[in-house]
Amino acid sequence: MPELVFFRRGEEVLRVALERQRMVLGRAQDCDIVIPDPHVSRQHLALLLDGTRCLL
């Protein structure tokens, strides 16, 4: 299963399995992956998985 891995200053801080075809990242609490940073939009981006590639 594909994973999304976040690093900060070279250290891994979060690892998330990409279990669904569409996942939304952002700082809003209803996002699939919440990034608590004021520089991140409420809904910053969506990942769309189609089995062979990932679109942002």
Backbone as XML, in Angstrom:
<?xml version="1.0"?>
<chain id="A" units="angstrom">
  <residue number="1" name="MET">
    <atom name="N" x="0.844" y="-1.173" z="0.000"/>
    <atom name="CA" x="0.000" y="0.000" z="0.000"/>
    <atom name="C" x="0.895" y="1.245" z="0.000"/>
  </residue>
  <residue number="2" name="PRO">
    <atom name="N" x="0.589" y="2.230" z="-0.850"/>
    <atom name="CA" x="1.405" y="3.448" z="-0.869"/>
    <atom name="C" x="1.251" y="4.246" z="0.418"/>
  </residue>
  <residue number="3" name="GLU">
    <atom name="N" x="2.299" y="4.969" z="0.749"/>
    <atom name="CA" x="2.288" y="5.812" z="1.945"/>
    <atom name="C" x="2.777" y="7.211" z="1.586"/>
  </residue>
  <residue number="4" name="LEU">
    <atom name="N" x="2.334" y="8.160" z="2.364"/>
    <atom name="CA" x="2.817" y="9.532" z="2.275"/>
    <atom name="C" x="3.625" y="9.780" z="3.542"/>
  </residue>
  <residue number="5" name="VAL">
    <atom name="N" x="4.875" y="10.210" z="3.370"/>
    <atom name="CA" x="5.769" y="10.393" z="4.516"/>
    <atom name="C" x="6.173" y="11.859" z="4.593"/>
  </residue>
  <residue number="6" name="PHE">
    <atom name="N" x="6.003" y="12.443" z="5.768"/>
    <atom name="CA" x="6.353" y="13.838" z="6.011"/>
    <atom name="C" x="7.642" y="13.901" z="6.820"/>
  </residue>
  <residue number="7" name="PHE">
    <atom name="N" x="8.528" y="14.801" z="6.404"/>
    <atom name="CA" x="9.785" y="15.030" z="7.107"/>
    <atom name="C" x="9.885" y="16.491" z="7.515"/>
  </residue>
  <residue number="8" name="ARG">
    <atom name="N" x="10.529" y="16.727" z="8.638"/>
    <atom name="CA" x="10.837" y="18.092" z="9.077"/>
    <atom name="C" x="12.282" y="18.089" z="9.541"/>
  </residue>
  <residue number="9" name="ARG">
    <atom name="N" x="13.082" y="18.911" z="8.862"/>
    <atom name="CA" x="14.513" y="19.001" z="9.171"/>
    <atom name="C" x="15.182" y="17.630" z="9.144"/>
  </residue>
  <residue number="10" name="GLY">
    <atom name="N" x="14.806" y="16.814" z="8.160"/>
    <atom name="CA" x="15.424" y="15.517" z="7.986"/>
    <atom name="C" x="14.872" y="14.398" z="8.850"/>
  </residue>
  <residue number="11" name="GLU">
    <atom name="N" x="13.929" y="14.704" z="9.756"/>
    <atom name="CA" x="13.352" y="13.687" z="10.627"/>
    <atom name="C" x="11.926" y="13.381" z="10.198"/>
  </residue>
  <residue number="12" name="GLU">
    <atom name="N" x="11.599" y="12.123" z="10.153"/>
    <atom name="CA" x="10.229" y="11.729" z="9.836"/>
    <atom name="C" x="9.302" y="12.124" z="10.976"/>
  </residue>
  <residue number="13" name="VAL">
    <atom name="N" x="8.212" y="12.824" z="10.641"/>
    <atom name="CA" x="7.262" y="13.246" z="11.676"/>
    <atom name="C" x="5.881" y="12.621" z="11.510"/>
  </residue>
  <residue number="14" name="LEU">
    <atom name="N" x="5.587" y="12.115" z="10.304"/>
    <atom name="CA" x="4.263" y="11.535" z="10.086"/>
    <atom name="C" x="4.327" y="10.590" z="8.897"/>
  </residue>
  <residue number="15" name="ARG">
    <atom name="N" x="3.662" y="9.454" z="9.027"/>
    <atom name="CA" x="3.562" y="8.473" z="7.931"/>
    <atom name="C" x="2.095" y="8.066" z="7.845"/>
  </residue>
  <residue number="16" name="VAL">
    <atom name="N" x="1.513" y="8.233" z="6.650"/>
    <atom name="CA" x="0.083" y="7.961" z="6.465"/>
    <atom name="C" x="-0.090" y="7.002" z="5.292"/>
  </residue>
  <residue number="17" name="ALA">
    <atom name="N" x="-0.827" y="5.921" z="5.519"/>
    <atom name="CA" x="-1.164" y="4.997" z="4.437"/>
    <atom name="C" x="-2.237" y="5.647" z="3.565"/>
  </residue>
  <residue number="18" name="LEU">
    <atom name="N" x="-2.053" y="5.586" z="2.257"/>
    <atom name="CA" x="-3.015" y="6.147" z="1.312"/>
    <atom name="C" x="-4.031" y="5.056" z="0.974"/>
  </residue>
  <residue number="19" name="GLU">
    <atom name="N" x="-5.083" y="4.993" z="1.775"/>
    <atom name="CA" x="-6.045" y="3.898" z="1.718"/>
    <atom name="C" x="-7.225" y="4.163" z="0.794"/>
  </residue>
  <residue number="20" name="ARG">
    <atom name="N" x="-7.453" y="5.417" z="0.439"/>
    <atom name="CA" x="-8.614" y="5.760" z="-0.390"/>
    <atom name="C" x="-8.165" y="6.379" z="-1.693"/>
  </residue>
  <residue number="21" name="GLN">
    <atom name="N" x="-9.060" y="6.450" z="-2.659"/>
    <atom name="CA" x="-8.725" y="7.035" z="-3.957"/>
    <atom name="C" x="-8.508" y="8.536" z="-3.872"/>
  </residue>
  <residue number="22" name="ARG">
    <atom name="N" x="-9.185" y="9.202" z="-2.950"/>
    <atom name="CA" x="-9.051" y="10.662" z="-2.808"/>
    <atom name="C" x="-8.842" y="10.997" z="-1.341"/>
  </residue>
  <residue number="23" name="MET">
    <atom name="N" x="-7.786" y="11.756" z="-1.076"/>
    <atom name="CA" x="-7.509" y="12.212" z="0.284"/>
    <atom name="C" x="-7.161" y="13.691" z="0.239"/>
  </residue>
  <residue number="24" name="VAL">
    <atom name="N" x="-7.727" y="14.455" z="1.192"/>
    <atom name="CA" x="-7.512" y="15.898" z="1.256"/>
    <atom name="C" x="-6.572" y="16.208" z="2.410"/>
  </residue>
  <residue number="25" name="LEU">
    <atom name="N" x="-5.575" y="17.063" z="2.129"/>
    <atom name="CA" x="-4.631" y="17.528" z="3.138"/>
    <atom name="C" x="-4.887" y="18.998" z="3.409"/>
  </residue>
  <residue number="26" name="GLY">
    <atom name="N" x="-4.792" y="19.396" z="4.657"/>
    <atom name="CA" x="-4.963" y="20.802" z="5.017"/>
    <atom name="C" x="-5.015" y="20.962" z="6.512"/>
  </residue>
  <residue number="27" name="ARG">
    <atom name="N" x="-5.276" y="22.185" z="6.972"/>
    <atom name="CA" x="-5.308" y="22.423" z="8.416"/>
    <atom name="C" x="-6.700" y="22.304" z="9.024"/>
  </residue>
  <residue number="28" name="ALA">
    <atom name="N" x="-7.748" y="22.173" z="8.193"/>
    <atom name="CA" x="-9.108" y="22.008" z="8.715"/>
    <atom name="C" x="-9.253" y="20.634" z="9.374"/>
  </residue>
  <residue number="29" name="GLN">
    <atom name="N" x="-10.010" y="20.581" z="10.443"/>
    <atom name="CA" x="-10.169" y="19.339" z="11.198"/>
    <atom name="C" x="-10.891" y="18.248" z="10.416"/>
  </residue>
  <residue number="30" name="ASP">
    <atom name="N" x="-11.631" y="18.611" z="9.363"/>
    <atom name="CA" x="-12.344" y="17.596" z="8.592"/>
    <atom name="C" x="-11.520" y="17.041" z="7.427"/>
  </residue>
  <residue number="31" name="CYS">
    <atom name="N" x="-10.273" y="17.460" z="7.294"/>
    <atom name="CA" x="-9.389" y="16.917" z="6.252"/>
    <atom name="C" x="-8.983" y="15.488" z="6.627"/>
  </residue>
  <residue number="32" name="ASP">
    <atom name="N" x="-8.620" y="14.717" z="5.630"/>
    <atom name="CA" x="-8.161" y="13.352" z="5.882"/>
    <atom name="C" x="-6.807" y="13.348" z="6.583"/>
  </residue>
  <residue number="33" name="ILE">
    <atom name="N" x="-5.948" y="14.290" z="6.205"/>
    <atom name="CA" x="-4.642" y="14.458" z="6.832"/>
    <atom name="C" x="-4.553" y="15.905" z="7.286"/>
  </residue>
  <residue number="34" name="VAL">
    <atom name="N" x="-4.526" y="16.114" z="8.602"/>
    <atom name="CA" x="-4.512" y="17.465" z="9.175"/>
    <atom name="C" x="-3.076" y="17.896" z="9.426"/>
  </residue>
  <residue number="35" name="ILE">
    <atom name="N" x="-2.723" y="19.074" z="8.890"/>
    <atom name="CA" x="-1.399" y="19.654" z="9.073"/>
    <atom name="C" x="-1.595" y="20.976" z="9.831"/>
  </residue>
  <residue number="36" name="PRO">
    <atom name="N" x="-1.317" y="20.972" z="11.132"/>
    <atom name="CA" x="-1.590" y="22.149" z="11.957"/>
    <atom name="C" x="-0.522" y="23.234" z="11.797"/>
  </residue>
  <residue number="37" name="ASP">
    <atom name="N" x="-0.590" y="23.942" z="10.692"/>
    <atom name="CA" x="0.372" y="25.001" z="10.403"/>
    <atom name="C" x="-0.387" y="26.167" z="9.785"/>
  </residue>
  <residue number="38" name="PRO">
    <atom name="N" x="-0.213" y="27.391" z="10.291"/>
    <atom name="CA" x="-0.960" y="28.533" z="9.760"/>
    <atom name="C" x="-0.630" y="28.862" z="8.301"/>
  </residue>
  <residue number="39" name="HIS">
    <atom name="N" x="0.484" y="28.360" z="7.778"/>
    <atom name="CA" x="0.853" y="28.599" z="6.380"/>
    <atom name="C" x="0.156" y="27.634" z="5.422"/>
  </residue>
  <residue number="40" name="VAL">
    <atom name="N" x="-0.532" y="26.634" z="5.969"/>
    <atom name="CA" x="-1.245" y="25.646" z="5.163"/>
    <atom name="C" x="-2.710" y="26.075" z="5.074"/>
  </residue>
  <residue number="41" name="SER">
    <atom name="N" x="-3.282" y="26.003" z="3.877"/>
    <atom name="CA" x="-4.695" y="26.345" z="3.686"/>
    <atom name="C" x="-5.589" y="25.342" z="4.394"/>
  </residue>
  <residue number="42" name="ARG">
    <atom name="N" x="-6.853" y="25.729" z="4.605"/>
    <atom name="CA" x="-7.796" y="24.805" z="5.249"/>
    <atom name="C" x="-7.895" y="23.504" z="4.458"/>
  </residue>
  <residue number="43" name="GLN">
    <atom name="N" x="-8.006" y="23.624" z="3.151"/>
    <atom name="CA" x="-7.943" y="22.464" z="2.264"/>
    <atom name="C" x="-6.841" y="22.758" z="1.261"/>
  </residue>
  <residue number="44" name="HIS">
    <atom name="N" x="-5.662" y="22.294" z="1.556"/>
    <atom name="CA" x="-4.470" y="22.683" z="0.807"/>
    <atom name="C" x="-4.339" y="21.940" z="-0.520"/>
  </residue>
  <residue number="45" name="LEU">
    <atom name="N" x="-4.578" y="20.641" z="-0.513"/>
    <atom name="CA" x="-4.506" y="19.873" z="-1.755"/>
    <atom name="C" x="-5.232" y="18.562" z="-1.592"/>
  </residue>
  <residue number="46" name="ALA">
    <atom name="N" x="-5.548" y="17.963" z="-2.727"/>
    <atom name="CA" x="-6.159" y="16.641" z="-2.738"/>
    <atom name="C" x="-5.247" y="15.701" z="-3.508"/>
  </residue>
  <residue number="47" name="LEU">
    <atom name="N" x="-5.077" y="14.508" z="-2.987"/>
    <atom name="CA" x="-4.344" y="13.443" z="-3.664"/>
    <atom name="C" x="-5.371" y="12.532" z="-4.319"/>
  </residue>
  <residue number="48" name="LEU">
    <atom name="N" x="-5.189" y="12.264" z="-5.589"/>
    <atom name="CA" x="-6.082" y="11.372" z="-6.309"/>
    <atom name="C" x="-5.270" y="10.185" z="-6.809"/>
  </residue>
  <residue number="49" name="LEU">
    <atom name="N" x="-5.613" y="8.995" z="-6.325"/>
    <atom name="CA" x="-4.897" y="7.776" z="-6.688"/>
    <atom name="C" x="-5.741" y="6.994" z="-7.696"/>
  </residue>
  <residue number="50" name="ASP">
    <atom name="N" x="-5.120" y="6.591" z="-8.809"/>
    <atom name="CA" x="-5.872" y="5.818" z="-9.801"/>
    <atom name="C" x="-5.308" y="4.415" z="-9.998"/>
  </residue>
  <residue number="51" name="GLY">
    <atom name="N" x="-4.479" y="3.960" z="-9.090"/>
    <atom name="CA" x="-3.915" y="2.620" z="-9.192"/>
    <atom name="C" x="-2.510" y="2.576" z="-9.739"/>
  </residue>
  <residue number="52" name="THR">
    <atom name="N" x="-2.168" y="3.495" z="-10.647"/>
    <atom name="CA" x="-0.827" y="3.501" z="-11.223"/>
    <atom name="C" x="-0.103" y="4.818" z="-10.973"/>
  </residue>
  <residue number="53" name="ARG">
    <atom name="N" x="-0.836" y="5.850" z="-10.611"/>
    <atom name="CA" x="-0.196" y="7.153" z="-10.391"/>
    <atom name="C" x="-0.965" y="7.942" z="-9.339"/>
  </residue>
  <residue number="54" name="CYS">
    <atom name="N" x="-0.348" y="8.994" z="-8.875"/>
    <atom name="CA" x="-0.941" y="9.882" z="-7.884"/>
    <atom name="C" x="-0.962" y="11.287" z="-8.473"/>
  </residue>
  <residue number="55" name="LEU">
    <atom name="N" x="-2.139" y="11.877" z="-8.523"/>
    <atom name="CA" x="-2.288" y="13.246" z="-9.034"/>
    <atom name="C" x="-2.540" y="14.180" z="-7.859"/>
  </residue>
  <residue number="56" name="LEU">
    <atom name="N" x="-1.956" y="15.372" z="-7.903"/>
    <atom name="CA" x="-2.174" y="16.372" z="-6.859"/>
    <atom name="C" x="-3.124" y="17.420" z="-7.364"/>
  </residue>
</chain>
